[in-house]
Amino acid sequence: MVGSAQAGIVTIGQFLEECGKEYEQTQTELKEIDLLIQQTTSEVERLAQRNTQATNRLRQVEATLDTVPRGDIREAYSAVLDTQQRLFTMRGQLEKLQSNQRNLSRYLDLLRGVREVVGHAEYSPQSVEGGEGEEVGEGLPAQPLIVRIIEAQERERQRLSRQMHDGPAQSLTNLILQAEICERLFDSDADRARAELGNLKNAVAATFQKVKGFILNLRPMMLDDLGVVPTLRRYVDGFSENTRVVTNLTVTGKERRLESHKEVTIFRITQELLTNAVEYGHASSVQISLDLGDDVTRVSVEDNGSGFELTETLTSPDADRLGLATMRERVEMLGGHIHFDSSVGRGTKISFELPV
């Protein structure tokens, strides 16, 4: 008993030491983020001033549109577009840094609480006599779950921010400029104004479709209303059309609604695997199978992309970049299993199952 208790106390001590190191590292990262936030805030303020100057210059040009050379008009519009895009990018970066700051602050508070609780437990009669501390040390993950969840959230936000900047945000900026051109042309050239209005209408329709795509990616309303099967069918059709990747979905078993959190898990993991197949695997074809069994729901996503070295990738930071570690945790937390099968040049097949 004494030997077991001693082993338990040592394990808790090691756990506290790891928490201490993590705490100090998190404090250092917070200080670095604080400095980056200050620098980024200054850059945002500078770009906001430049944007104001460029906008004022554009208004001056528009006031004398008939007499200003086309080169000056183009230069004025380009200056506004450039400063607005830079400003949008820097504001997005600032929001990301501020979000990281909040998440790290919460993580720091969590570590502080864990150190206090475990520190008291180290010398409590229960921990000395029962040896329960051994499980704490042995079960300690290499990287805390909360950190991986935060990083996964930030990767998704960063991806959406980049897509918003390259898509709807830039399109909306162009729409504003086109609307202002139409407004100026009504009095001087009605035919050209009508032509510009036609272009504006087409641009608005295209932007609207992009925004609908983002809404579908964020949270498809069909998932709540109709369930995972119709939602996956529609998403796969849209994915195939937008990426030009041949994507097929096969559904077997009795189609029915599952528990909400399991439907979300199936949809999100499939969505992420499709994204990985295109962005990292450069696949031209993806096959998805969904089997709704009586006891187990099985999902398989197989692509013909470049693949990866399985053992090396699963133990490297790429596992987090591809979201593989988070996928495994989400599936296992629901009592399921996930299997990775890939090799360089031979594509990737990832399958998982969840108990019904």
C-alpha positions in Angstrom: 0.0 0.0 0.0 2.8 2.4 0.9 4.6 1.8 -2.4 1.4 2.3 -4.3 0.7 5.5 -2.5 4.2 6.8 -3.1 3.9 6.1 -6.8 0.6 8.0 -6.9 2.1 11.0 -5.2 5.0 11.1 -7.6 2.7 10.9 -10.6 0.6 13.8 -9.2 3.9 15.7 -8.7 4.9 15.2 -12.3 1.4 16.3 -13.4 1.8 19.5 -11.4 5.2 20.1 -12.9 3.8 19.7 -16.4 0.9 22.1 -15.5 3.5 24.6 -14.3 5.4 24.4 -17.5 2.2 24.8 -19.5 1.2 27.7 -17.4 4.5 29.5 -17.9 4.4 28.9 -21.6 0.8 30.1 -21.9 1.7 33.3 -20.0 4.6 33.9 -22.5 2.2 33.3 -25.5 -0.3 35.8 -23.9 2.4 38.4 -23.7 3.4 37.9 -27.3 -0.2 38.1 -28.4 -0.7 41.3 -26.4 2.3 42.9 -28.2 0.9 41.7 -31.6 -2.5 43.1 -30.8 -0.9 46.5 -30.1 1.0 46.5 -33.3 -2.0 45.3 -35.3 -4.2 47.9 -33.8 -1.8 50.6 -34.8 -1.7 49.2 -38.4 -5.5 49.1 -38.5 -5.7 52.8 -37.4 -3.1 53.7 -40.0 -5.0 51.9 -42.8 -8.3 53.5 -41.7 -6.7 56.9 -42.2 -5.4 55.9 -45.6 -8.8 54.5 -46.5 -10.5 57.8 -45.5 -8.0 59.8 -47.7 -8.5 57.4 -50.7 -12.3 57.6 -50.3 -12.2 61.4 -50.2 -10.0 61.4 -53.3 -12.4 59.1 -55.1 -15.3 61.5 -54.3 -13.4 64.4 -55.7 -12.8 62.4 -58.9 -16.5 61.4 -59.1 -17.5 65.0 -58.7 -15.7 65.8 -62.0 -16.1 62.4 -63.7 -16.6 63.9 -67.2 -13.3 65.9 -67.1 -11.0 63.6 -65.2 -8.7 61.3 -67.4 -9.6 57.6 -67.3 -6.2 56.8 -65.8 -6.9 59.0 -62.8 -10.3 57.4 -62.4 -8.8 53.9 -62.5 -6.1 54.9 -60.1 -8.6 56.4 -57.6 -10.8 53.3 -57.6 -7.8 51.0 -57.3 -6.5 52.9 -54.4 -9.8 52.6 -52.6 -10.0 48.8 -53.3 -6.4 48.3 -52.2 -6.8 50.1 -48.9 -10.2 48.5 -48.1 -8.9 45.0 -48.8 -5.8 45.7 -46.6 -8.0 47.2 -43.9 -10.4 44.2 -44.0 -7.5 41.7 -43.8 -5.9 43.5 -40.8 -9.2 43.8 -39.0 -9.7 40.1 -39.5 -6.2 39.4 -38.1 -6.9 41.7 -35.2 -10.2 39.8 -34.4 -8.3 36.5 -34.6 -5.6 37.7 -32.2 -8.2 39.0 -29.8 -10.0 35.7 -30.0 -6.8 33.8 -29.3 -6.2 36.2 -26.4 -9.5 35.4 -24.8 -9.1 31.6 -25.4 -5.6 31.6 -23.9 -6.8 33.7 -20.9 -9.5 31.1 -20.3 -7.0 28.3 -20.6 -4.7 30.1 -18.2 -7.5 30.3 -15.6 -8.3 26.6 -16.2 -4.6 25.7 -15.6 -4.5 27.8 -12.5 -7.6 26.1 -11.1 -6.2 22.6 -12.0 -3.0 23.4 -10.2 -4.8 24.5 -7.1 -7.2 21.5 -7.0 -4.5 18.9 -7.7 -2.1 20.6 -5.4 -4.5 20.2 -2.5 -5.3 16.6 -3.6 -1.7 15.6 -3.6 -1.5 15.7 0.2 -5.1 14.6 0.9 -5.7 11.3 2.7 -7.8 10.0 -0.2 -4.9 10.4 -2.7 -2.3 9.0 -0.4 -4.3 5.9 0.7 -6.2 5.2 -2.5 -3.4 5.8 -5.0 -5.9 7.5 -7.4 -3.3 9.9 -8.6 -1.6 7.3 -10.7 -4.4 7.5 -13.3 -4.1 11.3 -13.5 -0.4 11.1 -14.5 -0.7 8.1 -16.8 -3.8 9.4 -18.6 -2.4 12.9 -19.2 -2.6 13.5 -23.0 0.4 15.0 -24.8 -1.7 18.0 -25.7 -4.8 19.0 -23.6 -8.1 18.5 -25.4 -9.1 22.1 -24.8 -6.1 23.3 -26.7 -6.9 21.1 -29.7 -10.5 22.3 -29.6 -9.5 25.9 -29.6 -7.0 25.4 -32.4 -9.6 23.6 -34.5 -12.0 26.5 -33.9 -9.4 29.0 -34.9 -8.4 27.1 -38.1 -12.1 27.0 -39.1 -12.5 30.8 -38.4 -9.3 31.6 -40.3 -10.5 29.5 -43.3 -13.9 31.3 -43.3 -12.2 34.7 -42.8 -10.0 34.0 -45.8 -12.9 32.8 -47.9 -15.0 35.8 -46.9 -12.2 38.2 -47.8 -11.5 36.6 -51.2 -15.2 36.2 -52.0 -18.2 38.2 -50.8 -16.1 41.0 -49.1 -14.3 41.9 -52.3 -17.5 41.5 -54.3 -19.4 43.8 -52.1 -16.7 46.4 -52.4 -17.0 46.2 -56.2 -20.8 46.4 -55.9 -20.5 49.7 -54.0 -18.2 51.2 -56.6 -20.4 50.0 -59.5 -23.5 51.5 -57.8 -21.7 54.8 -57.5 -20.7 54.8 -61.1 -24.3 54.1 -62.1 -25.5 57.0 -60.0 -23.0 59.4 -61.7 -23.8 58.2 -65.2 -27.6 58.7 -65.0 -27.5 62.4 -65.8 -24.7 62.2 -68.4 -25.0 58.8 -70.2 -28.3 56.9 -69.7 -27.5 54.1 -72.0 -24.2 53.4 -70.3 -25.9 53.6 -66.9 -28.4 50.9 -68.0 -25.5 48.7 -69.1 -23.8 49.2 -65.8 -27.0 48.4 -63.9 -27.2 45.1 -65.8 -23.7 44.3 -64.8 -24.5 45.3 -61.2 -27.5 43.0 -61.1 -25.4 40.0 -62.3 -22.7 40.8 -59.8 -25.3 41.0 -57.0 -26.8 37.6 -58.0 -23.3 36.0 -58.0 -22.4 37.5 -54.6 -25.7 36.2 -53.2 -24.9 32.7 -54.3 -21.5 32.9 -52.6 -23.1 34.1 -49.4 -25.6 31.2 -49.5 -22.7 28.8 -49.9 -21.1 30.2 -46.7 -24.3 29.9 -44.8 -24.6 26.3 -45.9 -21.1 25.6 -44.7 -21.6 27.3 -41.4 -24.9 25.5 -40.4 -27.2 24.0 -43.0 -30.8 24.6 -41.9 -31.7 21.3 -43.6 -29.6 19.5 -41.0 -32.1 20.5 -38.3 -35.2 20.2 -40.4 -34.7 17.1 -42.5 -31.6 15.3 -41.1 -28.2 14.3 -42.2 -29.0 12.2 -45.3 -30.8 15.0 -47.3 -28.3 17.5 -46.1 -25.3 15.4 -47.2 -26.9 14.8 -50.6 -27.4 18.5 -51.2 -23.9 19.4 -49.8 -22.2 16.8 -52.0 -24.0 18.1 -55.1 -23.0 21.6 -54.4 -19.4 20.5 -53.5 -19.1 18.6 -56.8 -20.4 21.6 -58.8 -18.2 24.2 -57.1 -15.0 22.3 -57.0 -15.4 20.3 -60.3 -14.4 17.2 -58.3 -16.5 14.1 -59.1 -18.2 13.3 -55.8 -20.6 10.5 -55.2 -22.7 9.6 -52.2 -24.1 6.1 -51.6 -26.6 5.6 -48.8 -27.6 2.1 -47.6 -29.8 0.9 -44.7 -33.0 2.4 -43.5 -33.0 6.2 -43.9 -34.0 7.9 -40.6 -33.2 10.6 -38.2 -30.4 10.1 -35.7 -29.6 12.0 -32.5 -28.8 15.6 -33.3 -25.2 15.6 -32.0 -24.5 12.4 -34.0 -25.9 14.0 -37.2 -23.8 17.0 -36.7 -20.7 14.9 -36.1 -21.3 12.8 -39.3 -21.9 16.0 -41.4 -18.9 18.0 -40.0 -16.4 15.1 -40.3 -17.5 14.3 -43.9 -17.4 18.0 -44.7 -13.8 18.3 -43.4 -12.7 15.2 -45.2 -14.0 16.5 -48.5 -12.1 19.8 -47.9 -8.9 17.9 -47.1 -9.3 15.8 -50.2 -9.3 18.9 -52.4 -7.0 21.3 -50.5 -4.3 18.8 -49.4 -4.9 15.7 -51.5 -5.7 17.5 -54.8 -8.2 14.7 -55.6 -10.3 14.6 -58.7 -12.7 12.0 -57.4 -14.3 11.2 -54.0 -16.5 8.3 -53.0 -18.7 8.6 -49.9 -20.7 5.8 -48.4 -23.2 6.1 -45.5 -24.6 2.9 -44.0 -27.4 3.4 -41.6 -27.4 0.0 -39.8 -29.7 -1.0 -37.0 -26.9 -0.8 -34.3 -24.1 1.1 -36.0 -23.9 4.0 -38.5 -20.8 3.7 -40.7 -19.3 6.4 -42.9 -16.5 6.1 -45.4 -14.8 8.8 -47.5 -12.3 7.7 -50.1 -10.4 9.9 -52.6 -7.9 9.4 -55.4 -5.6 12.2 -54.2 -1.9 12.3 -53.4 -2.4 10.6 -50.0 0.1 10.8 -47.1 2.5 8.6 -45.0 0.1 7.4 -42.4 2.3 6.7 -39.4 4.4 9.9 -39.8 1.4 12.2 -40.4 -0.7 10.9 -37.4 2.2 11.6 -35.0 3.1 15.0 -36.5 1.6 18.5 -36.3 -0.1 17.7 -39.7 -2.6 15.6 -37.8 -3.9 18.8 -36.2 -3.7 20.8 -39.4 -5.8 18.2 -41.2 -8.1 17.9 -38.2 -7.4 14.1 -37.8 -6.7 14.3 -34.0 -9.9 16.2 -33.4 -11.9 13.8 -35.6 -10.7 10.8 -33.6 -11.6 12.5 -30.3 -15.1 13.5 -31.5 -15.8 10.0 -32.7 -14.4 8.2 -29.6 -16.2 10.6 -27.2 -19.4 9.3 -28.8 -18.4 5.7 -28.3 -17.3 5.1 -31.9 -14.2 4.2 -33.8 -12.3 5.8 -36.7 -9.8 4.2 -39.1 -7.2 6.0 -41.3 -5.9 4.3 -44.5 -3.5 6.2 -46.8 -0.2 6.0 -48.5 1.7 8.5 -50.7 0.4 8.5 -54.2 -2.4 6.1 -53.5 -5.2 8.3 -52.1 -6.8 8.3 -48.7 -9.7 6.3 -47.2 -11.0 7.4 -43.8 -14.0 5.5 -42.2 -15.7 5.8 -38.9 -18.6 4.3 -37.1 -21.0 5.5 -34.4 -23.3 3.4 -32.2 -27.0 4.1 -32.9 
